[in-house]
């Protein structure tokens, strides 16, 4: 933990400009609500004034009437009514102020959360390659909730307690200047303690947030891979690892609580010492006839209240430390600029989707995920419109990279990728993703109905179009057997449906959105033979009239392709029809022979 703390300390000490930039960016969200904040300010001022006038009224009653021997009942009744009125005014405006601030705070945080989620969806695939899903979940949920505390707690304390402190100091000096100056001695002591605790508290909060992200990330990872965990009987091992992450987070929380308690109790002790000192000094002044009893009563009331706003502000300082950590984390994401940008208006090419033919060209491209590692050193590939291309190769050959470049998840380092001779970098991404359709090995289904999953929650696509698409790919019969048919609700990732059924729904999506270029990334790799036949029939159906690129794990999927590419180390080493490649007795022929032998062994078994 010491190593982690030192690392955190180093990062915090070097990120002061980023913290300021983050704070300024988050506060910009408050600008549209500035008039509401003006209302909060005046409501707070009236509530505090009504609250602090009450001890002064009691002072007038004690010194000017009771001590002077005046026992006028009408006067006392009137003062009691005024006192009650002030209490009611304080309650009403405190209520208004709190509700206004909560309303504004929740609106601001909702805006931040919306912008953060929208920004994350625009970030490149390289960002998700190096970022854990658990950390991003923490950013969107927990970190934004912590920022909510800034607006609903910290900001409230700065406005209310700051104004209260100013009013109290004013009344204290109005009552007795000497006692007021004695009270001011505590302010430098408070400032010194806050500075001493500041660095320590920030380190603790930073460490706690990082432990929480790791715990959430580990939990999300295990929930996604629960089937694998149970198959390999990893429950005990994963529980052990979870306990370790949980213990780290528990330890960080305990350290945070210990720091907070020590910080707050220090101020409590300081406040009690100051109160005792003021009682002793004020009592001596009363005995020496230097001040009146009512003044001492009011002063003691104010000195007790004097430490309440200070204590609240210092307590909120702890919350502010936690908030700045969350602001840093969110701002580091928000300030990231997506590497894949839409073209500038003067460079953008307008594409008529109805006239797209689907000709695809990889023109002398090279690509690497980083500067030190080239995945595709050089590739020149030209695919005719309507042609069906199969791509095979060992793991790491560059098959999936090729598809990622065609979807423009990444940009090539050299050369260009074009569709109908239009460079993808000159095409808006929305247009590109209407032209290119992707079916992955594990189709992703969202929580929602089957019909919404097919049309991807696009209300302009009618129910009839969805049903027609499902009939087209052979999914209609399967769907109509379900209790609620197309209105059947699916849970996350479509649990409850078989792999083949989920894949058929993803094929129906393609029919609905009608892309001219279709990519299948090992779409039949995890299917049994019967389901593969169904999906193969759906593939033959949806690929008709489209340029189709099939990354194959099973060679049976691409044997009837117009052309088959064999890739190795990012280059095409063989290409031709199935018959031509088998006749060459090269890499493809070896793969085909191995596949046949495996199938025969399965049949004999």
Beta strands, then each sheet from edge to edge (+ up, - down):
strand 1: 360-367
strand 2: 376-383
strand 3: 388-393
strand 4: 414-419
strand 5: 422-423
strand 6: 436-439
strand 7: 448-449
strand 8: 489-490
strand 9: 517-521
strand 10: 547-551
strand 11: 563-568
strand 12: 571-576
sheet 1: 2+ 1- 4+ 5-
sheet 2: 6+ 9+ 10+ 3+ 11+ 12-
sheet 3: 7+ 8-
end
